Amino acid sequence: MVKLDCYVINLDRKKKDYDRFQKNWDKYFNIKRISAIDHKNCKLKGKECCKKTHLDLMKKIVLENKNDDKFVIIMEDYVYPTESFDKYWNEIVYFINNKNNFNYDLIHLDILLNLDKKNNSISEYNDIFFTYSKGRNAAFMIYNKRFLKHFVNSEKFNEHYKKLDISLDFHGGFTFDNNLKKLTCKELIVRQYTDKISEITGDRGYIRHYDKWYDETSDILNKINIKDKI
């Protein structure tokens, strides 16, 4: 199996989370650890620290990463592969390495599709991906480097810096931008651990609902798959 480069965001005080991440993902990736901005060490709130960490990393990649890769993988330390991951991963790797497959902006693997089901347009893209209009979470993202360069150099990127309280994956964030070509796998192949305290809310907050939301997302994907086969 070919190992790809990936960046993983991890708080310095959460070494156990990073160790668990390495155990789950080492066979798939050459892992580059990125220290997350910690709300306990600055005046920003948890949500603002999370978003600024992502934005700073995107800028760093565009400015410093001069390799020939056509994609960039950014992950957070609490995602893990589901039983379906290996079923799709080799095809995903082939897809993102194929020079003919660059008609996309981002591939969203850790995703919740249940937030606005009535207005979420999901349709087939190819044998392994759907396109979607609205999705939440950003803990496993594959960015087309062309898109990332354009985004980092855009006024929209600067606007995100000015509005750190608005998450990248909520209304106003790029995963809700219908003008982008966004892909997600036909099965849910990544989830987040839910046995944690949120660095955003300081408690289990909405994280206690994640398992339910992931199950709802799986049901949405399964129903579309069944419908497409009829």
Order of alpha helices (4+ residues) and beta strands (2+ residues): beta-alpha-beta-alpha-beta-beta-alpha-beta-beta-beta-beta-alpha-alpha-beta-beta-alpha
